[in-house]
Amino acid sequence: MKNQREIAFRGWLIFSAFVILGFAVFGRILWIQSAEHDQWKAIGERFESSVRSIEPSRGQIYASNGSVLATSVPVYEVRWDSKSEAIQWDQFDRDLDSLCLGLSTILRDRSASEYRNVLRAGRNGGRRNVLIARRATYLQQKELAKLPFVRRGRFKSGFTFARNEVRRRPFGDLAGRTVGIDREENRVGLEGSWNESLAGVTGKQLQRRISGGDWMPVSDDYIVEPQAGLDVISTIDMHLQDVASRALERQLLEHNAAWGTVILMEVATGKVRAMSNLTRDGNGDGAQPPRYYESYNHAIGTAVEPGSTFKLASLMAAMEAGGINPEEDVDTGNGVVSFHGRKMSDSNADQGGHGALNLEEIFALSSNVGTALTVKKAFEERPQVFLDALNRMGVSDPTGVRLNGESQPQVYKKAGEDRWSKISLTQMAIGYELTQTPLQTLTFFNAVANNGTLVRPLLVESTEYNGQPVARFDTEVIRKNICSSNTLETCQRMLARVADPEGNGTAQYIFAQSPYRVAGKTGTARIAGPQGYDGRYRASFAGYFPAENPRYSCIVVIADTQSGAYYGSTIACPVFRDVANKVYATDPTFHHTTTGPLAKAPHLPGSKDGAKAELIALYDAFGLPFSTEGESDWVSVETSSDQAALTERSFEPNSVPDVRGMGLRDALYLLENAGLTVKSDGAGTVRRQSIRPGTALRSRQIITLELS
């Protein structure tokens, strides 16, 4: 009996607990429906609707002459929603055969019967997200939108087109690390440094969740209209870039070097006209030469011991702050000297050395001993004065070029800091125990050419939107004078003597046949490895031309040759000469031109063939008369004295477009959207294309364009 009472009591307790729990749940429901109603409603609405981001069109990057360096090509993801509320299924059944035939003809990846099965399976299964094409081109998308049933629109057909963009560099690897790469996780070069301008403004659009868990736009209207990015106009001249890259590659191949860089800069403006960076892929085995490609921007990112090119700064400091008279002789003896137990020698020490030399002779012959003794005499008792002088001259700071990845120069700021030792002063004098990038070295040489004015290297001239200027970037002066006029004149004479064909400088023979004079300095620096200097060298030459009226400065650095040759005069100088020769030959400002009356027949400016809308906008903007006919988006242009005639230009579907007469931008747009891989040679207007226009399109075709 007792046990029965206990069981009954426990049962009553359990029942009471469930009753209390039920009242608690009911009370919570009432509380949610009343006090927390608005809060939970808002949460529910968030799950039913949201705002999606619409990526804008990324701006393009141009060369200084208008050549396209980087552009975005649109691709479309095509899907079908079989549960779209406005679909009329009787119309679907009538159009199905022609629709599937059209899909097969345009996309060329499945047969009409296969597409019929895909659409029927989607309909029968009530699927809301049937993938039709993942990367349809622009031209394919336009043709798809015209197909039966699809042309009824998004809601009545269920077909949607989601636009994405793919970045392309028409010139391939040429200036590849300067132009850069557009990747979310790793943007480099101009793509990274100017991403804020190129990216544009992201649009916002309201979307709602539909059955099946998919999202659909509420309407075609935007909460925030997407705004295309700005175009970036660089200072790079692709003609000179090609010249620099080819000259560098030839020398790298001949000597099987690890890497090399060339930078060409306008003296007065600091505009970088060419920046080539090539790195060896593999070592080459004799039978198979190594391949060189742009894998890293050594020009701004590789800070190394510059070697003898730094002697310009060392001797400038000695004259400017050390009280050294450039006319006084320095006894270099037999070309060998010891500083606190560290031996230093000249290149001709085995021949007895140079003996007594003045400052210009020390520089022209690149005497290590003479340079170190000069700096020691001026600053041995006050090394901080030497470091302060270098800092005032600008060699201790980065250039501040607007290109991500510039390395910080490593130059002592305080005597006695870090690894400073008794030999640091004399080692710095000849370009060791400090590091600079090639661009930092060139910027200093450019200042000497620019009558002492140090300017910041410039890689972007302006930004534009729809062809209209947004911002312009002018030359920026970092330091008005890096030294006194007397010191500057001496340094200019020193640099000119190095490459004087009638002198005895280290580069005297290299420029003997040039129709212009060069001023510069050779450099041959040992390369430090984990165990110290290991017999590898970096060759360099930095300078400017013409020496008497400098227009361009240039630096060449080539590292770790395997041919046995390693001096700056034999490795780097020939590349400098090849680049300078081409610049001199092709720049009309170097040459005398005759002036006189020219025929003055009135004529409108000519134009390349291309996109109709852009041409019309251009003619309207300049108030130029034109006529047009036809409905095509593409036109040919004939220009007379009276007007420009825009004639319709059409293309056969599923065939190679005729892009002759177009600029590279429009040609690239048409061909890549047709599914072709494009290679180009030259600049200007397309004169030839490797595949005949009208040829049937095939997958993975490569077409080469010749421009002039």
Helices and strands as residue ranges (DSSP letters): H 2-34, H 37-48, E 49-54, E 61-62, E 68-80, H 89-107, H 112-124, E 130-137, H 138-144, G 150-152, H 154-157, E 159-168, H 176-179, H 189-193, H 195-199, E 203-209, E 215-217, E 231-234, H 238-255, E 259-266, E 272-281, E 291-293, H 298-301, G 307-310, H 311-320, E 330-331, E 336-339, E 342-345, G 349-351, E 356-357, H 359-364, H 368-379, H 383-393, H 424-429, H 438-449, E 454-455, E 460-465, E 468-472, E 477-479, H 485-498, E 519-529, E 532-545, E 552-559, H 568-571, H 573-586, G 588-590, E 610-611, H 612-622, E 626-628, E 634-639, E 644-648, H 664-673, E 677-681, E 686-689, E 702-707
